[in-house]
Amino acid sequence: MPTIMPIRDLRNTSAISELAHKNQEPIFITKNGYSDLVVMSAELYEKFARETRIDYVIYEAEKEFAETGKTIEAAVAFDKLEKKHFG
């Protein structure tokens, strides 16, 4: 179940930080009864960002294949990735 807090509770930053690190889930902050902010640990943010980048790369690859219909051999793809990331 998500953690939801009113914005006035942001005054207790240490408790919110501890909760964010302990639960490793976003904390939803409301203002005047409406969703306003999301607070999360840096580790959880990095995880979300990494997953988003992976999802975007998969989307781009699927889009490219739909447009061109071209594929490449896995060995060629891995060679290109190795050269790109490891020199």
VOPAGU-2260 file (C-alpha; in pm, 1 decimal, decimal comma):
REM VOPAGU-2260
SITE   aa  ch    i         X         Y         Z
SITE  MET   A    0       0,0       0,0       0,0
SITE  PRO   A    1     147,6     338,0     -94,1
SITE  THR   A    2     253,0     588,5     169,7
SITE  ILE   A    3      57,0     912,8     140,1
SITE  MET   A    4     133,8    1218,2     354,3
SITE  PRO   A    5      18,0    1578,8     366,8
SITE  ILE   A    6     273,3    1840,4     266,1
SITE  ARG   A    7     295,5    1975,6     621,8
SITE  ASP   A    8     467,5    1649,3     721,8
SITE  LEU   A    9     766,8    1743,3     505,2
SITE  ARG   A   10     892,5    1944,0     802,8
SITE  ASN   A   11    1019,7    1620,6     956,3
SITE  THR   A   12    1281,5    1551,6     690,7
SITE  SER   A   13    1476,8    1294,2     891,7
SITE  ALA   A   14    1170,0    1074,7     945,4
SITE  ILE   A   15    1072,0    1098,8     578,3
SITE  SER   A   16    1425,1    1011,7     468,1
SITE  GLU   A   17    1430,8     713,0     702,0
SITE  LEU   A   18    1089,7     595,3     575,8
SITE  ALA   A   19    1192,6     634,0     210,4
SITE  HIS   A   20    1510,6     430,0     262,3
SITE  LYS   A   21    1341,5     167,3     479,4
SITE  ASN   A   22    1042,8      99,6     250,4
SITE  GLN   A   23    1214,1     159,8     -86,1
SITE  GLU   A   24     881,4     286,7    -223,0
SITE  PRO   A   25     772,2     632,8    -331,8
SITE  ILE   A   26     604,0     855,2     -73,9
SITE  PHE   A   27     316,2    1052,4    -222,5
SITE  ILE   A   28     275,4    1405,2     -84,8
SITE  THR   A   29     -61,9    1578,4    -100,8
SITE  LYS   A   30    -143,3    1946,5     -93,6
SITE  ASN   A   31    -499,5    2056,8     -20,4
SITE  GLY   A   32    -608,8    1695,4     -60,3
SITE  TYR   A   33    -458,8    1653,0    -407,5
SITE  SER   A   34    -147,3    1472,1    -522,6
SITE  ASP   A   35     140,4    1720,1    -545,7
SITE  LEU   A   36     483,2    1557,0    -504,7
SITE  VAL   A   37     657,5    1221,3    -490,9
SITE  VAL   A   38     954,9    1165,7    -260,3
SITE  MET   A   39    1183,9     863,9    -287,0
SITE  SER   A   40    1533,0     752,1    -195,9
SITE  ALA   A   41    1813,8     816,2    -441,9
SITE  GLU   A   42    1859,6     440,5    -483,7
SITE  LEU   A   43    1495,9     393,2    -581,5
SITE  TYR   A   44    1514,9     689,3    -820,0
SITE  GLU   A   45    1818,7     536,0    -991,6
SITE  LYS   A   46    1630,3     207,7   -1029,3
SITE  PHE   A   47    1332,0     385,3   -1187,4
SITE  ALA   A   48    1558,2     588,8   -1416,2
SITE  ARG   A   49    1748,2     277,6   -1528,8
SITE  GLU   A   50    1423,1      91,5   -1603,1
SITE  THR   A   51    1289,2     390,2   -1794,2
SITE  ARG   A   52    1605,0     408,1   -2006,9
SITE  ILE   A   53    1583,4      35,6   -2080,6
SITE  ASP   A   54    1215,3      65,3   -2173,5
SITE  TYR   A   55    1292,6     359,8   -2402,5
SITE  VAL   A   56    1573,5     174,1   -2581,2
SITE  ILE   A   57    1345,9    -126,4   -2636,7
SITE  TYR   A   58    1074,1     104,3   -2769,8
SITE  GLU   A   59    1319,1     269,2   -3011,7
SITE  ALA   A   60    1443,7     -69,8   -3134,6
SITE  GLU   A   61    1089,5    -193,5   -3193,5
SITE  LYS   A   62    1004,9     129,5   -3375,2
SITE  GLU   A   63    1314,5     100,3   -3596,2
SITE  PHE   A   64    1231,8    -261,4   -3680,9
SITE  ALA   A   65     870,9    -168,8   -3764,4
SITE  GLU   A   66     993,6     103,3   -4000,7
SITE  THR   A   67    1279,7     -81,7   -4169,9
SITE  GLY   A   68    1220,3    -451,5   -4108,0
SITE  LYS   A   69    1597,4    -490,0   -4075,1
SITE  THR   A   70    1763,9    -708,8   -3815,8
SITE  ILE   A   71    2125,1    -784,2   -3730,0
SITE  GLU   A   72    2290,7   -1094,6   -3593,5
SITE  ALA   A   73    2322,9   -1108,6   -3215,8
SITE  ALA   A   74    2700,6   -1155,5   -3236,7
SITE  VAL   A   75    2731,0    -835,5   -3442,4
SITE  ALA   A   76    2513,0    -646,1   -3197,2
SITE  PHE   A   77    2717,7    -766,3   -2899,6
SITE  ASP   A   78    3042,4    -672,8   -3074,4
SITE  LYS   A   79    2911,1    -321,6   -3138,3
SITE  LEU   A   80    2798,4    -286,6   -2776,8
SITE  GLU   A   81    3130,7    -411,3   -2645,0
SITE  LYS   A   82    3324,5    -164,2   -2861,1
SITE  LYS   A   83    3091,7     120,1   -2766,1
SITE  HIS   A   84    3108,6      63,0   -2391,6
SITE  PHE   A   85    3448,7     -97,9   -2337,8
SITE  GLY   A   86    3657,4      40,0   -2620,5
